Amino acid sequence: MDNAGAAMIGTALAVGLASIGAGIGDGLVTGRTVEGIARQPELRGNLMVTMFISVGLIEALPIIAVVIAFILMGKIG
């Protein structure tokens, strides 16, 4: 396998693993937020704001991975 093929597989793995990790993180954060709202409905607003900030930070990882993958793909071609 040449270097370009190995680099493409590496970038695909990086983006895939980052997406899987973000999906798991989003699920955990959202599930815990729903549990918190079920236990204390009066804190719904505060919990939702914290959840959206957390989900935004979690989603930054796959976005960064995709950008790095595009940069690497540009270096290959």
N, C-alpha and C positions, 0 to 999 in steps of 0.2 A: 504494500500500500504506500502510495506516495505521500509526501507531506501535506499536500492540499486535501487529500481525502481524510487523513487523520485529523487535520484541523477542523474540517467540516463536522466530523463525528464528535469531536471535542466540544465544539460550539453548540451542537444540537443537544448533547448531554447536559451541558451547563444550563441552557435555557429550560430544558425539560425538568431537571432537578429543582431549579429555582421556582418553576411554576408549581410543581408538586408541593414543595415546602410552603409556598404562599397559600396554596389551597388548604393545606392542613392548618396553617396559622389562622387563616380567615375563619375556618370552621370552628376552631377552638375559641377564638375571641367572640364570635357571634353567639355561640352556644352559652358561653359563660355570661354574656350580657343578658341573654334571655332568662337565664337562671336568676341573675341579680334582679331583673325587673319583676320576675315572678315572686321573689321574696320580699322586695321592697318597691312596690309600684310608684311610690312618691319620688323615688330617685331616677325615674325613667329618663328625664332630660339630661341629667349629668352622666348617666351611664351611656346614653346614646352618643353624646359628644365625645366621650372618651373612646368608645368603640370606633367611631368614624376616624378619629385621629390614629388609633392603633391600626386599623385596616389600611389606611393610607400609607403608614410607615411600612407595613408588611408588604404591600403591593409595590413598594419602591424597589425591592430586591429583584423581582423578575424583570421589571422595566430596565434596571441597570444591566442585568444579564443579557437582555436583548440588545441593548446598545453596544455592549462589549462584543457580542456575537457579530453584529453588523460591522464593527471596526475590524475584527479579525477576518471576516469574509472579504473586506476591502483589501486587506493586506495580502490575502491569498491570491486573488485574481489578477 
